[in-house]
Amino acid sequence: MSLVYDSLARWSVAWSPTQVPALGLHAGSPTMRTSQKDFNDAVSQVKLLKEDPGNEVKLKLYALYKQATEGPCNVPKPGMLDFINKTKWDAWNALGSLSKEAARQKYVDLVSSLSTSSKSPSPETPAADRKPPEGNSLVVTSEDGITTIRLNRPTKKNALTTQMYHDIIAALQAASKDESTITVLTGSGDYYCSGNDLTNFTHLSAGGLEEMARSGEVLLRDFVDCLIDFPKPLVAVVNGPAVGISVTILGLFDVVYATDRATFHTPFSHLGQSPEGCSSYTFPKIMGSSKAAEMLLFGKKLTAQEACARGLVTEVFPDGTFQKEVWARLKAYSKLPPNALRISKQIIRKQEKEKLHAVNAEESSVLRERWLSDECMNAIASFLSRKAKL
Ligand SMILES: CCCCCCCCCC/C=C\CC(=O)SCCNC(=O)CCNC(=O)[C@H](O)C(C)(C)COP(=O)(O)OP(=O)(O)OC[C@H]1O[C@@H](n2cnc3c(N)ncnc32)[C@H](O)[C@@H]1OP(=O)(O)O
């Protein structure tokens, strides 16, 4: 059995009976024979768990399995940038000199506690029925003069993958030329967006970390440039909490409507990162330098009402009537003459376009450096190992 990440934030159990290493038990001891059977049964049970027990538990299972089968951690510590293996190594190493027998017992106890809290599926349940596929991460629709770009990864709180940045750019480019009057960005499920998908940092190409940071800088700059240049009214329909880049770019939207359930959080310092989306310029301008610093430096999370009082949000609606009220309002606005709207938007934006592009280029370049820093690496590794939640 081995525990693997199928993406960096998600452990999955890969199991093949033929891959089980010898347990290294001494024959003849009845206690140990019982222990070995219990352990083997527990190992088999893990793959039948219906509910994902979460990364923390899976990490514990991994560490106990290694300790039970190989003894104390005996392999060199992986490099700091090798997030997955370092996290696994840390967990195994933390078990110190725990005996194989004690590790087996703890493993069995842990699996037994999971089995009682989660029903196993019947063996004939097809895998596809256990977890429905998530479908398209971005859904674009056009109706009633409104093009809607919907972030659609609700199980990941609509975190933005690199593919989604590319897809949003393409959707905005298409929307700028289509028949619609207004373009809307919104989210599916309980979140608006949890910001940049932190597993984006783990998809290393042959060029290594430097290359990843370089391509991240280009992607970020292109994404934000596209928002700066977007020629039609751009509206954010913030249907729930918003984090990171999904908050900073709000300063580039024309109108921001939020449910009263929404919160606005930019935890850049916690992540060893720095502001993007032109927020280093737009936030002080919108809310004053000291309020902006509270958000961008110290990561103060705002309620929807607070964000509205600071001018980041246009209007807050009760959650119960949010969708109905907002879409009725937008439908009415979409009947306005499209050319007048375009021209008015463009004359407003024109005053600052050059400045915004310069700010974007600088923020993206600073972030490239940040991504290579120990502070950032450690924060991401910490999130991925679920030691910290923001
Ligand atoms: C160098 C390459 C980069 C390329 C991209 C370039 C452009 C990007 C530039 C922008 C850079 C940074 C700006 C930012 O956006 S910084 C902010 C990043 N976001 C976060 O730090 C939020 C992290 N998430 C959380 O703190 C919590 O998940 C939550 C949002 C508070 C929700 O908590 P919850 O308890 O209600 O739900 P939870 O169980 O944690 O989440 C459900 C599953 O969703 C996964 N998930 C949520 N958010 C993210 C995320 N941002 N990245 C990756 N995965 C996320 C979470 O891991 C859970 O998954 P699973 O069920 O455990 O598998």
Ligand as a Chemical Component Dictionary entry (heavy atoms), coordinates in Angstrom:
data_LIG
# 
_chem_comp.id                   LIG 
_chem_comp.type                 NON-POLYMER 
_chem_comp.pdbx_formal_charge   0 
_chem_comp.three_letter_code    LIG 
# 
loop_
_chem_comp_atom.comp_id 
_chem_comp_atom.atom_id 
_chem_comp_atom.alt_atom_id 
_chem_comp_atom.type_symbol 
_chem_comp_atom.charge 
_chem_comp_atom.model_Cartn_x 
_chem_comp_atom.model_Cartn_y 
_chem_comp_atom.model_Cartn_z 
_chem_comp_atom.pdbx_ordinal 
LIG C1  C1  C 0 3.638   29.733 -9.792  1  
LIG C2  C2  C 0 2.381   29.163 -10.355 2  
LIG C3  C3  C 0 1.218   30.020 -10.054 3  
LIG C4  C4  C 0 0.342   30.153 -11.250 4  
LIG C5  C5  C 0 -0.783  31.091 -11.039 5  
LIG C6  C6  C 0 -0.426  32.481 -11.318 6  
LIG C7  C7  C 0 -1.459  33.455 -10.941 7  
LIG C8  C8  C 0 -1.756  33.464 -9.468  8  
LIG C9  C9  C 0 -1.247  34.584 -8.746  9  
LIG C10 C10 C 0 -1.979  34.812 -7.466  10 
LIG C11 C11 C 0 -1.228  34.368 -6.282  11 
LIG C12 C12 C 0 -1.746  34.360 -5.050  12 
LIG C13 C13 C 0 -3.028  35.032 -4.690  13 
LIG C14 C14 C 0 -3.931  34.247 -3.799  14 
LIG O1  O1  O 0 -5.009  33.941 -4.205  15 
LIG S1  S1  S 0 -3.379  33.870 -2.245  16 
LIG C15 C15 C 0 -4.755  33.028 -1.502  17 
LIG C16 C16 C 0 -4.713  31.575 -1.756  18 
LIG N1  N1  N 0 -5.809  30.937 -1.068  19 
LIG C17 C17 C 0 -5.722  30.463 0.172   20 
LIG O2  O2  O 0 -4.710  30.566 0.825   21 
LIG C18 C18 C 0 -6.940  29.756 0.717   22 
LIG C19 C19 C 0 -6.590  28.377 1.164   23 
LIG N2  N2  N 0 -7.791  27.685 1.614   24 
LIG C20 C20 C 0 -8.266  27.793 2.878   25 
LIG O3  O3  O 0 -7.729  28.464 3.727   26 
LIG C21 C21 C 0 -9.517  27.024 3.183   27 
LIG O4  O4  O 0 -9.613  25.955 2.281   28 
LIG C22 C22 C 0 -10.800 27.906 3.070   29 
LIG C23 C23 C 0 -10.860 28.616 1.723   30 
LIG C24 C24 C 0 -10.783 28.921 4.217   31 
LIG C25 C25 C 0 -12.046 27.002 3.200   32 
LIG O5  O5  O 0 -11.982 26.245 4.408   33 
LIG P1  P1  P 0 -13.069 25.096 4.694   34 
LIG O6  O6  O 0 -12.671 24.447 5.965   35 
LIG O7  O7  O 0 -14.424 25.660 4.589   36 
LIG O8  O8  O 0 -12.911 24.081 3.477   37 
LIG P2  P2  P 0 -11.674 23.137 3.154   38 
LIG O9  O9  O 0 -11.970 21.764 3.633   39 
LIG O10 O10 O 0 -10.411 23.759 3.611   40 
LIG O11 O11 O 0 -11.665 23.178 1.549   41 
LIG C26 C26 C 0 -12.356 22.223 0.762   42 
LIG C27 C27 C 0 -11.386 21.669 -0.246  43 
LIG O12 O12 O 0 -10.934 22.739 -1.083  44 
LIG C28 C28 C 0 -9.523  22.801 -1.082  45 
LIG N3  N3  N 0 -9.087  24.177 -1.248  46 
LIG C29 C29 C 0 -9.709  25.277 -0.781  47 
LIG N4  N4  N 0 -9.047  26.369 -1.147  48 
LIG C30 C30 C 0 -7.975  25.956 -1.842  49 
LIG C31 C31 C 0 -6.896  26.633 -2.486  50 
LIG N5  N5  N 0 -6.811  27.976 -2.507  51 
LIG N6  N6  N 0 -5.971  25.895 -3.109  52 
LIG C32 C32 C 0 -6.048  24.554 -3.129  53 
LIG N7  N7  N 0 -7.055  23.833 -2.546  54 
LIG C33 C33 C 0 -7.994  24.550 -1.912  55 
LIG C34 C34 C 0 -9.116  22.222 0.265   56 
LIG O13 O13 O 0 -7.791  21.784 0.217   57 
LIG C35 C35 C 0 -10.128 21.102 0.406   58 
LIG O14 O14 O 0 -9.667  20.051 -0.418  59 
LIG P3  P3  P 0 -9.788  18.543 0.067   60 
LIG O15 O15 O 0 -11.261 18.293 0.242   61 
LIG O16 O16 O 0 -9.036  18.458 1.374   62 
LIG O17 O17 O 0 -9.182  17.734 -1.014  63 
# 
loop_
_chem_comp_bond.comp_id 
_chem_comp_bond.atom_id_1 
_chem_comp_bond.atom_id_2 
_chem_comp_bond.value_order 
_chem_comp_bond.pdbx_ordinal 
LIG C1  C2  SING 1  
LIG C2  C3  SING 2  
LIG C3  C4  SING 3  
LIG C4  C5  SING 4  
LIG C5  C6  SING 5  
LIG C6  C7  SING 6  
LIG C7  C8  SING 7  
LIG C8  C9  SING 8  
LIG C9  C10 SING 9  
LIG C10 C11 SING 10 
LIG C11 C12 DOUB 11 
LIG C12 C13 SING 12 
LIG C13 C14 SING 13 
LIG C14 O1  DOUB 14 
LIG C14 S1  SING 15 
LIG S1  C15 SING 16 
LIG C15 C16 SING 17 
LIG C16 N1  SING 18 
LIG N1  C17 SING 19 
LIG C17 O2  DOUB 20 
LIG C17 C18 SING 21 
LIG C18 C19 SING 22 
LIG C19 N2  SING 23 
LIG N2  C20 SING 24 
LIG C20 O3  DOUB 25 
LIG C20 C21 SING 26 
LIG C21 O4  SING 27 
LIG C21 C22 SING 28 
LIG C22 C23 SING 29 
LIG C22 C24 SING 30 
LIG C22 C25 SING 31 
LIG C25 O5  SING 32 
LIG O5  P1  SING 33 
LIG P1  O6  DOUB 34 
LIG P1  O7  SING 35 
LIG P1  O8  SING 36 
LIG O8  P2  SING 37 
LIG P2  O9  DOUB 38 
LIG P2  O10 SING 39 
LIG P2  O11 SING 40 
LIG O11 C26 SING 41 
LIG C26 C27 SING 42 
LIG C27 O12 SING 43 
LIG C27 C35 SING 44 
LIG O12 C28 SING 45 
LIG C28 N3  SING 46 
LIG C28 C34 SING 47 
LIG N3  C29 SING 48 
LIG N3  C33 SING 49 
LIG C29 N4  DOUB 50 
LIG N4  C30 SING 51 
LIG C30 C31 SING 52 
LIG C30 C33 DOUB 53 
LIG C31 N5  SING 54 
LIG C31 N6  DOUB 55 
LIG N6  C32 SING 56 
LIG C32 N7  DOUB 57 
LIG N7  C33 SING 58 
LIG C34 O13 SING 59 
LIG C34 C35 SING 60 
LIG C35 O14 SING 61 
LIG O14 P3  SING 62 
LIG P3  O15 DOUB 63 
LIG P3  O16 SING 64 
LIG P3  O17 SING 65 
# 
